Protein backbone atom coordinates (compact mmCIF):
# COMPACT_ATOMS: atom_id res chain seq x y z
CA UNK A 1 0.00 0.00 0.00
CA UNK A 2 2.88 2.37 0.74
CA UNK A 3 4.23 1.88 -2.79
CA UNK A 4 0.86 2.80 -4.29
CA UNK A 5 0.59 5.93 -2.11
CA UNK A 6 4.12 6.94 -3.07
CA UNK A 7 3.33 6.38 -6.74
CA UNK A 8 0.26 8.63 -6.55
CA UNK A 9 2.22 11.35 -4.72
CA UNK A 10 5.07 11.23 -7.23
CA UNK A 11 2.70 11.29 -10.18
CA UNK A 12 0.86 14.30 -8.72
CA UNK A 13 4.12 16.13 -8.07
CA UNK A 14 5.32 15.30 -11.59
CA UNK A 15 2.13 16.74 -13.09
CA UNK A 16 2.59 19.92 -11.06
CA UNK A 17 6.17 20.12 -12.33
CA UNK A 18 4.99 19.71 -15.93
CA UNK A 19 2.41 22.46 -15.40
CA UNK A 20 5.10 24.78 -14.03
CA UNK A 21 7.40 24.03 -16.96
CA UNK A 22 4.51 24.64 -19.35
CA UNK A 23 3.84 28.01 -17.75
CA UNK A 24 7.47 29.00 -18.20
CA UNK A 25 8.03 27.59 -21.70
CA UNK A 26 4.82 28.09 -23.66
CA UNK A 27 4.64 31.18 -25.86
CA UNK A 28 1.27 32.80 -25.22
CA UNK A 29 -1.15 33.31 -22.34
CA UNK A 30 -3.77 30.88 -23.61
CA UNK A 31 -1.29 28.02 -23.91
CA UNK A 32 0.11 28.76 -20.47
CA UNK A 33 -3.38 28.72 -18.94
CA UNK A 34 -4.10 25.41 -20.63
CA UNK A 35 -0.95 23.84 -19.20
CA UNK A 36 -1.63 25.22 -15.74
CA UNK A 37 -5.23 24.08 -15.58
CA UNK A 38 -4.71 20.56 -16.89
CA UNK A 39 -1.58 19.83 -14.90
CA UNK A 40 -2.82 21.24 -11.63
CA UNK A 41 -6.25 19.60 -11.76
CA UNK A 42 -4.80 16.16 -12.44
CA UNK A 43 -2.00 16.73 -9.93
CA UNK A 44 -4.50 17.61 -7.21
CA UNK A 45 -6.49 14.47 -8.02
CA UNK A 46 -3.50 12.18 -7.64
CA UNK A 47 -2.31 13.84 -4.43
CA UNK A 48 -5.78 13.74 -2.89
CA UNK A 49 -6.10 10.08 -3.84
CA UNK A 50 -2.82 9.43 -2.04
CA UNK A 51 -4.13 11.30 1.02
CA UNK A 52 -7.34 9.27 1.03
CA UNK A 53 -5.36 6.03 0.78
CA UNK A 54 -3.01 7.14 3.56
CA UNK A 55 -5.80 7.75 6.05
CA UNK A 56 -7.82 4.73 4.89
CA UNK A 57 -11.09 5.99 6.28
CA UNK A 58 -14.44 6.74 4.70
CA UNK A 59 -14.39 10.29 6.02
CA UNK A 60 -11.00 11.06 4.41
CA UNK A 61 -12.13 9.50 1.13
CA UNK A 62 -15.32 11.57 1.09
CA UNK A 63 -13.46 14.78 1.89
CA UNK A 64 -10.94 14.08 -0.87
CA UNK A 65 -13.74 13.33 -3.31
CA UNK A 66 -15.52 16.59 -2.46
CA UNK A 67 -12.34 18.60 -3.00
CA UNK A 68 -11.69 16.78 -6.30
CA UNK A 69 -15.20 17.60 -7.50
CA UNK A 70 -14.76 21.23 -6.49
CA UNK A 71 -11.48 21.44 -8.39
CA UNK A 72 -12.91 19.78 -11.49
CA UNK A 73 -15.96 22.04 -11.45
CA UNK A 74 -14.29 25.37 -10.74
CA UNK A 75 -10.90 25.20 -12.45
CA UNK A 76 -12.13 24.81 -16.06
CA UNK A 77 -14.67 27.60 -15.56
CA UNK A 78 -12.06 29.94 -14.09
CA UNK A 79 -9.61 29.13 -16.89
CA UNK A 80 -12.28 29.74 -19.52
CA UNK A 81 -13.17 33.11 -18.01
CA UNK A 82 -9.52 34.15 -17.85
CA UNK A 83 -8.95 33.12 -21.46
CA UNK A 84 -12.04 34.98 -22.58
CA UNK A 85 -10.97 38.13 -20.73
CA UNK A 86 -7.48 37.83 -22.20
CA UNK A 87 -8.83 37.56 -25.72
CA UNK A 88 -11.19 40.51 -25.26
CA UNK A 89 -8.34 42.56 -23.84
CA UNK A 90 -6.18 41.75 -26.85
CA UNK A 91 -8.95 42.76 -29.23
CA UNK A 92 -9.48 46.07 -27.44
CA UNK A 93 -5.75 46.74 -27.41
CA UNK A 94 -5.44 46.14 -31.16
CA UNK A 95 -8.39 48.47 -31.80
CA UNK A 96 -6.76 51.19 -29.68
CA UNK A 97 -3.48 50.80 -31.55
CA UNK A 98 -5.27 51.06 -34.90
CA UNK A 99 -7.07 54.21 -33.76
CA UNK A 100 -3.81 55.78 -32.61
CA UNK A 101 -2.14 55.04 -35.94
CA UNK A 102 -5.06 56.50 -37.87
CA UNK A 103 -5.85 53.26 -39.67
CA UNK A 104 -9.53 53.35 -38.85
CA UNK A 105 -12.17 55.36 -40.57
CA UNK A 106 -14.60 57.25 -38.41
CA UNK A 107 -17.61 55.45 -39.88
CA UNK A 108 -16.09 51.99 -39.49
CA UNK A 109 -17.82 49.72 -37.00
CA UNK A 110 -14.53 47.96 -36.27
CA UNK A 111 -13.06 51.03 -34.63
CA UNK A 112 -15.85 51.62 -32.15
CA UNK A 113 -15.35 50.29 -28.63
The 8 nearest C-alpha neighbors of each residue, nearest first, counted from 0:
[[1, 3, 2, 4, 52, 53, 5, 6],
 [0, 2, 4, 3, 5, 53, 6, 52],
 [3, 1, 5, 0, 4, 6, 7, 8],
 [2, 4, 6, 0, 5, 1, 7, 49],
 [5, 3, 49, 1, 7, 6, 2, 8],
 [6, 4, 2, 8, 3, 7, 9, 1],
 [5, 7, 3, 9, 4, 8, 10, 2],
 [6, 8, 10, 4, 45, 5, 9, 49],
 [9, 7, 5, 11, 46, 6, 10, 49],
 [10, 8, 12, 6, 11, 7, 13, 5],
 [9, 11, 13, 7, 12, 8, 6, 14],
 [12, 10, 42, 45, 8, 14, 46, 13],
 [11, 13, 9, 15, 14, 10, 8, 16],
 [14, 12, 16, 10, 15, 11, 9, 17],
 [15, 13, 17, 38, 11, 42, 16, 12],
 [14, 16, 18, 12, 13, 17, 39, 38],
 [15, 17, 13, 19, 14, 18, 12, 20],
 [18, 16, 14, 20, 19, 15, 21, 13],
 [17, 19, 38, 35, 21, 15, 34, 16],
 [20, 18, 16, 22, 21, 17, 15, 23],
 [19, 21, 17, 23, 22, 18, 24, 16],
 [22, 20, 18, 24, 19, 23, 34, 25],
 [23, 21, 31, 19, 20, 24, 25, 18],
 [22, 24, 20, 21, 25, 19, 31, 26],
 [25, 23, 21, 22, 20, 26, 31, 19],
 [24, 26, 21, 31, 22, 27, 30, 23],
 [27, 25, 24, 30, 28, 31, 23, 29],
 [28, 26, 30, 29, 25, 31, 32, 24],
 [27, 29, 31, 30, 32, 26, 85, 82],
 [28, 30, 32, 31, 27, 82, 33, 85],
 [31, 29, 33, 32, 28, 27, 25, 34],
 [30, 32, 22, 28, 34, 33, 29, 25],
 [33, 31, 35, 29, 30, 34, 36, 28],
 [32, 34, 30, 36, 31, 35, 37, 29],
 [35, 33, 31, 18, 32, 37, 21, 36],
 [36, 34, 18, 32, 38, 33, 37, 39],
 [35, 37, 33, 39, 34, 38, 40, 32],
 [38, 36, 40, 34, 39, 35, 33, 41],
 [39, 37, 18, 14, 35, 41, 40, 36],
 [38, 40, 42, 36, 41, 15, 37, 35],
 [41, 39, 43, 37, 42, 38, 36, 44],
 [40, 42, 44, 43, 38, 39, 37, 45],
 [43, 41, 11, 39, 14, 45, 44, 40],
 [42, 44, 46, 40, 41, 45, 47, 39],
 [45, 43, 41, 47, 42, 46, 67, 48],
 [44, 46, 11, 48, 7, 42, 47, 43],
 [47, 45, 49, 43, 8, 11, 48, 44],
 [48, 46, 50, 44, 49, 45, 63, 43],
 [49, 47, 45, 51, 46, 50, 44, 52],
 [48, 50, 4, 46, 52, 47, 51, 7],
 [51, 49, 47, 53, 48, 52, 46, 54],
 [50, 52, 60, 48, 59, 53, 49, 54],
 [53, 51, 55, 49, 50, 54, 48, 4],
 [54, 52, 50, 51, 55, 49, 4, 1],
 [53, 55, 51, 52, 56, 59, 50, 60],
 [56, 54, 52, 53, 51, 57, 59, 60],
 [57, 55, 59, 58, 54, 60, 51, 52],
 [56, 58, 60, 59, 61, 55, 51, 62],
 [57, 59, 61, 56, 60, 62, 63, 55],
 [60, 58, 62, 51, 56, 61, 57, 63],
 [59, 61, 51, 57, 63, 58, 62, 64],
 [62, 60, 64, 58, 63, 59, 57, 65],
 [61, 63, 59, 65, 64, 60, 58, 66],
 [64, 62, 60, 66, 61, 65, 47, 59],
 [63, 65, 61, 67, 62, 66, 60, 68],
 [66, 64, 62, 68, 67, 63, 61, 69],
 [65, 67, 69, 63, 68, 64, 70, 62],
 [68, 66, 64, 70, 69, 65, 44, 71],
 [69, 67, 71, 65, 70, 66, 72, 64],
 [68, 70, 66, 72, 67, 71, 73, 65],
 [71, 69, 67, 73, 68, 72, 74, 66],
 [70, 72, 68, 69, 73, 74, 67, 40],
 [73, 71, 69, 70, 68, 74, 75, 76],
 [72, 74, 76, 70, 75, 71, 69, 77],
 [73, 75, 77, 76, 70, 71, 72, 78],
 [76, 74, 78, 77, 73, 79, 72, 71],
 [77, 75, 79, 73, 74, 78, 80, 72],
 [76, 78, 74, 80, 79, 75, 73, 81],
 [79, 77, 75, 81, 80, 76, 74, 82],
 [80, 78, 76, 82, 77, 81, 75, 83],
 [79, 81, 83, 77, 82, 78, 84, 76],
 [82, 80, 78, 84, 83, 79, 85, 77],
 [83, 81, 85, 79, 80, 84, 29, 78],
 [82, 84, 80, 86, 85, 81, 79, 87],
 [85, 83, 81, 87, 82, 86, 88, 80],
 [86, 84, 82, 88, 83, 87, 81, 89],
 [85, 87, 89, 83, 88, 84, 82, 90],
 [88, 86, 90, 84, 89, 85, 83, 91],
 [87, 89, 85, 91, 86, 90, 84, 92],
 [90, 88, 92, 86, 87, 91, 93, 85],
 [89, 91, 87, 93, 92, 88, 86, 94],
 [92, 90, 94, 88, 89, 93, 87, 95],
 [91, 93, 89, 95, 94, 90, 88, 96],
 [92, 94, 96, 90, 95, 91, 97, 89],
 [95, 93, 91, 97, 92, 96, 110, 98],
 [96, 94, 98, 92, 93, 97, 99, 91],
 [95, 97, 93, 99, 98, 94, 92, 100],
 [96, 98, 94, 100, 102, 95, 99, 93],
 [99, 97, 95, 101, 96, 100, 103, 102],
 [98, 100, 96, 97, 101, 95, 102, 94],
 [101, 99, 97, 98, 102, 96, 103, 95],
 [100, 102, 98, 99, 103, 97, 104, 96],
 [103, 101, 97, 100, 98, 104, 99, 96],
 [104, 102, 101, 98, 110, 97, 105, 107],
 [103, 105, 107, 106, 102, 110, 101, 98],
 [104, 106, 107, 103, 110, 108, 111, 98],
 [107, 105, 104, 108, 110, 103, 111, 109],
 [108, 106, 104, 109, 105, 110, 103, 111],
 [107, 109, 110, 111, 106, 105, 112, 104],
 [110, 108, 107, 111, 94, 103, 112, 106],
 [111, 109, 108, 107, 103, 94, 112, 98],
 [110, 112, 108, 109, 107, 94, 105, 106],
 [111, 110, 91, 94, 109, 95, 108, 90]]
